[in-house]
Amino acid sequence: MKKIALLMAVTILISLTHSPLAAEEVDYSRLLVCSKAFEALGLISDSRAKETLKKGLKSPDFLLRAYAAEALGRLKSPDVVPLLQGASKDRNYLVSVSATKALVELGESFYEKKLLNFLNDTRPEVRATAIEQLGDLGNKYLSLLVRALLKDTDELVRVKAIEQLGVNKFNPALGYIRKASEDKSSIVRQAACAAIGEIGGQEEKSLLNLRLSDPDIYVRAAAKVSLSLLAKNAKVSMKSSFIDLLWQDTKSENPINRVSSYTALANLNDINVVGVVLKELVSSDSPALIKVEGARALMVLQPHLFDLAQKRLSGSKDGIIPVDSLQVFYSVNGKILAMFFIDALIDAKNPLHKDAPLVLKELKDNASCLFLRQALFDKDSEFQASVVYALGDLKDKDAVTDIIKLCKQYGF
């Protein structure tokens, strides 16, 4: 489930947390944890999850039904088709669109027309959701997303079209996305700048440079990252003034400025950013956004650091690169970074405890899965949700039994 569903979930969860009713607090925890659990089971895609997800499809919570429908589609099991057919008629559009897309993925071509018909719905949120799901299906439907970008008047629909065209690197849409980078809507400009970085080349450099002066900070951040992607993927040279801007923004009080610069400097293989990011990661004052994106930036740099290590050791007699010599780049107080956050994960009093699951997810260290599984049954539902989300992203098949057990605790 992508950003639209996530935004809806956040809205619902905020409303529930402000309710004085204890029963609604329970519903909040159930919705929060099980939505992430269903998503994780879908990402891991193990047949053992089938019965749990079937129960999820009957949940009174539409968001859980939608997550369950999408996850069932990922299992690639023909025997769930009748259940998904029923869900495709759900009164809630998120459930209906998710189930219909799952049926198309399962080869039920009859439902392709229904999925496409969602693009003509009068409600922009339905059209946006359909665009997101069609983009997930690959190149076949991308020309329809270009049409939506050109003709739809709703900014959310256009943002979703741009995002999916960028993710799929659909070069024929590049000219239209360039134009969208000048749109009056800041979220459209932001999406366009991000997509240009995924698709474009040398000719996009001047356009993105203009957006570095955009009045909206998110547009400027997207332009910075996209320029760095052009340098990384299309070998576009960057002026020293751009590098200076990135380093200047690493000192900004605004976390958006800092994190976008960390990402851009990582894309540019600037190893000097490692120490700065490590300090942010281990600081209890840094927001979760900085920690998560900072860890992601470190992983972007990792192949470059590996190449540097190879070059430095190329003169050795046997040419073997000791693993420990690579880990030194990402260590804190003599401890490998992943272990540093594993320690935070298992210590509830550690100031980095709550951020540890999402940081470990970004570090992609499979050794952390054992500890994440042990943390699944924490009493804090928000922490549980982060843990199960991390296990799903890491596709830990050994976690399936525990995730199912967790779902049973919430009635599934």
N, C-alpha and C positions, 0 to 999 in steps of 0.2 A: 504494500500500500504506500503510495507516494505522498507528496507534499499536501495535496488537497485534503486527503483523508486525515493527515497529521494535523493540519490546521483545524479541521472540524473537531478532532479528538481533543486538542488543546482547549478549544472553546467549551466543549462539554465538561472537561475535567475541571476547568476553572470554576464553572458554575456549580459543580458538585461540591468542590472544596469549600464554597461559601455557604453551603446549606447547613442549617442547624440540626438536621435529622441524622441520627447515627446510621440508620439504614442506608441513606444515600452515601455516607462515607464508605460503607462496605461496597456499594455499587461502584464507587470511584476506584477503589483498589482492584476490584474484579475487572473493570473495564481497562484500566491501565496495564495490569499485569497480563491478562489473557490476550489482549490485542497484540502485545509484543510476543507472547508465547505462540499464538497462532502463526504470526508472521515468521517466527524462528522455525517452527515445524515445517512451514512451506519452503523456506530457504534450504533447510537440511534435506527435505524431500525423502522421508523415510516412511514406508508403508505402515509402520507401527503407529503412526500418528492418525491414521484414518478414522478410527472410531471417535477419538477426541474431537477431531475437526467436524465430524458429522453432527456431534452434539452442539458444537459451536454454531453450526448452520441453523440450529433451532433456537438460538438465544433470543431473548426479548430485546437485547441491545443490537440495534441495526449495525453499529460499527463492528461488533464482534462477528455478526453474520457476514459482513463484507470481507473481513480478514479471513474468516474460515473458508469462504467461497474461493478466494484467490489462492489460499494454501492448498485446498483440495485439487485445484487445477494443476498445481505444481507436482502433485503426486503421480500424475500421468496414469491414473488407474481408471479403466473404462467403466467399472462398476459404480463410480460416483456420478456418472452422467445423469441418471434420473433425479438425483438430489439437486444437482446444479440446474437442471431444467426447471425444477420447481422454484429454486431461488432466483432464476432469471425473471420470474414474474413478481418478485417481491415489490411491495409498495415503495420501499426506499430505493432511490436511484443508485446509491453507492453499492448496495447489495446486487441490484439488478445488473448494473454495468459490470461489476466484478465477476458475477456468475456467468454472464454472457461471454465475456472475454475468455474465461476459463474453458467454456465449452468450445470456443473456436480453437484454443490451444490443444484441446483434446481431439481435434479433427472433425468436430460437428459443424460442417460447413453451412448447414441450414441457419445457424445462428450468426453467421457473418453479416447478413443483411440487417439483422436486428442491432448488432453492434454499430454498424455504420449509421443506422437511423438515429442513434443517440446524438449524432452531430447536428441534427435538425431540430433538436428539442428547443423549446422556447426559453428554458432556464439555462443561463450561462454556466452555472456550476455543473450541470449535466454534460454540456458540450465539452467543458474543460476536462472533466473526468474521462470522457470517452476518448479525447485526444491523448491523454496520458496513457491509457490502456492500449490504444492503437499504436502509439509510438513504441511500446514494449514489444509489439509483434514484429518490428523490423521494417525493412524497406518497402514492403508491399503497399503500405498505406500512406507513405510520407507525402506523396503528391496531394493527398486530401488535407494534410496538415498545412501545406503551403497555401491551399485555398482558404483554409480557416484563418491563417495569418493575414491574408489580403482582404478578406471580406467581412470577418466578424468584427463587430464594434466593441465587444467587451474586452477589457484589458486583461482579465484573468485568462480568458480563452486564448488570447494572442500570446500571452506569456507561456502558457503550456505548450502551444504549437512551437514557439521558438526553442524552448527547452528540449523538446523531443527531437527537433530537427538538428540541434546541436549535438545531443547525445548520440544520435545516429550518423553524425558527420555528413549530412546530406548537402553536398556541394551545390546542386542546382538551386537551392534556396538562399545561397549566400547573398545575392544581390538584394533580395527582399529583406533579409536580416540586417544588412548594412543600413537600409533605409529606416528600419525600426530602431536603430541605435540613436536616431534623432527624434524619436516619438515624444509627444508631450508628457506621456506617462513615465514616471521614473522607473517603475517596476518593469515596464517593457524595455526601456533603455538598458537596464541592468541585465535582463535576460539576453538581449541582443549582444551586448558586449561579451558576456560569458560564452555564448554560442559561437561568436566570431573567433574566439581563441581556440575552439575545438575544430573549426572547419578551415579557417583562413590561412593566408600566407603573407608574403612581403607587402602586397598591396593594401593590407588592412592596417598596417603600422600607423600611418598618419591619422586614420579615422580614430583609432583607439587612443592615440596621443591627445587628440582633441577632448576625448571623454575624461582624461585625467584632470580636466578643469571643470567637470560637471558639478552643478550645485548639490547633487545628491551623493552622499558618502558611499552608498552601496554601489552606485554606478562607477564611481572612481575606483572602488576596490575591485570590481569585476574587470575594469579596464587594465588595472595593474597586473592582475593574474593572467589575463588573456595575452597581454604583451609578452609576459614571460613564457607563456605556452608557445607563442609564435617563435620565440628565440629557441626554445627547446625542440619543438617538433618540425618547424619549417626552416630552422637555421637562420632566422632573421636577426641581424645584428642590432644591439641596443646601445644607445649613447650612454656615456658615463653619467649624464644628468639624470637619466632614469634610475640608474643604480643608486645615485645619491638620494633621490626621492624615496626610494624603498627604505634605505637605511635611516633616513630622517623620520619616516613613519613608524619605524620600529620603536621609537621613543615617544610616540603619541600616547596620550591618555585614553584615547578611544580604542577599544579592543578590535573594532573592525579594521581600523588603519593598521594596527600591529599585525593581526593575523593574516591579512591579505599580503602584507609585505613579507612575512615569514614564508608563506606559500610561494610567492613570486621569486624570492631569493633561492628557495630550494629548487624551483624549476630551472633557475639559472646556474645551478650547481655551485653556489657560493657557500663553501663549507664554513665560512666565518659565522654564519648564522646559527650553527649548531649550539655553541655555548650559550647564546642568547635564548634560544628556544628551550634548552635544558633548564635554564634558570626559571623560565616561565612555568615549565611543567611541574617543577617541584615546589613552586611557591603556593602557599595556601591562599594568597591574595589574588592570584590569577583566576579569572572566570573560567567556567567549564569550556566555553567556546574556544578560548586560547589553548587550553590543555589538549582538547580533541584535535583541533586543526594543527596545533604545534606538533603533536605526535604524527599526524599525517604528513606534515612537511618533512619530518625526519625520515619517514619511510620513502618519500620521494627522493631524498638525497642518498639513501643507502646504496643503490647500485653504483652511484658515482664514487662513493667512498670505497666500495669494493674494487672498482677499477684503479683507484689511486693506490690501494694496498697491493694490488697485483703488480703495478709498475714498480713500486718500491721494493718488492720482493723478487722481482724478475731476475735479479742477479744472484739469487741464492742457488746453492748446488742442486737441490732436488726440486725447486720450483713449487714446493707445497706451501700453501698459505694457512698458517694456524688459525683456527676459528677464533681463538681468544684475541688474536691481534686485531680482528675486525670489531669485536664487541667493545673494545676500549673507546671507540668513538661515541658510543651511547652508554655511558656509565655515569653513575652519580655516587659520590663518596666511596668509590671503589667497588660499587655494586652495579651489575648489569641493570639497565633501565627497566626491563620487564620485571625483574625480581624486585626492584624497588617498589613498583606499583602492585605486585602480588602481595608484598608485605602490607601495603596500604589497604589492599582489598580485604585481608583477613583480620585487620585490626580496626574495629569500629571507632576507636578513639583517635585514629590517625586523621589529621585534617584533610588528607587527600583521599579518604576512604570512599566518599560518594562518587568522586570522579574516576576512580580506579577502573571500573568495568569498561567505560567507554574509551579510556586511554589504552587499555590492554587490547581492546577490539582493533584500534588503529595500529598498534604495534605488530599485530598479526603473529604473535608468538603462541604457537599451539601448546606449548608447555603450560600456559596460563589456563587452559581449558579445565584441567583438573580442579584448580582452585576456584574457578568461576562456577563449576558445578556444585561445589561445596557451599558456595555463597547463595545458591538459588533460593534457599528457604529462610533467608533473613526475614525479620519481622517488618522491616520497612518496605512497603509495596513499591515505592519509587525506585529503591535500590534493586529490588527483585526485577523490576521491568528493565532496568539498565543491564543487569546481569544476563537475563534471558535474551535480550536484544544482541548483546555481544556474542553469546554462544551461537545464535542463529547466523550472524554475519560470518563467524568463523567456521560455520557448517560442521559443528562438532556432533557427529553421529552418536558418540558415546553419551551425549546429553539428552537424547530423545526420551529415554525412560524417565529421567528426572523431570523433564519439562512436562511430560504427561502427568506425572505425579503432582506437580505444581498445579496444573489445570484442574485436577480432581479436587484439590483443596478449595478451589473456587467454584466447584459444582459441575465440572465438565468431565 
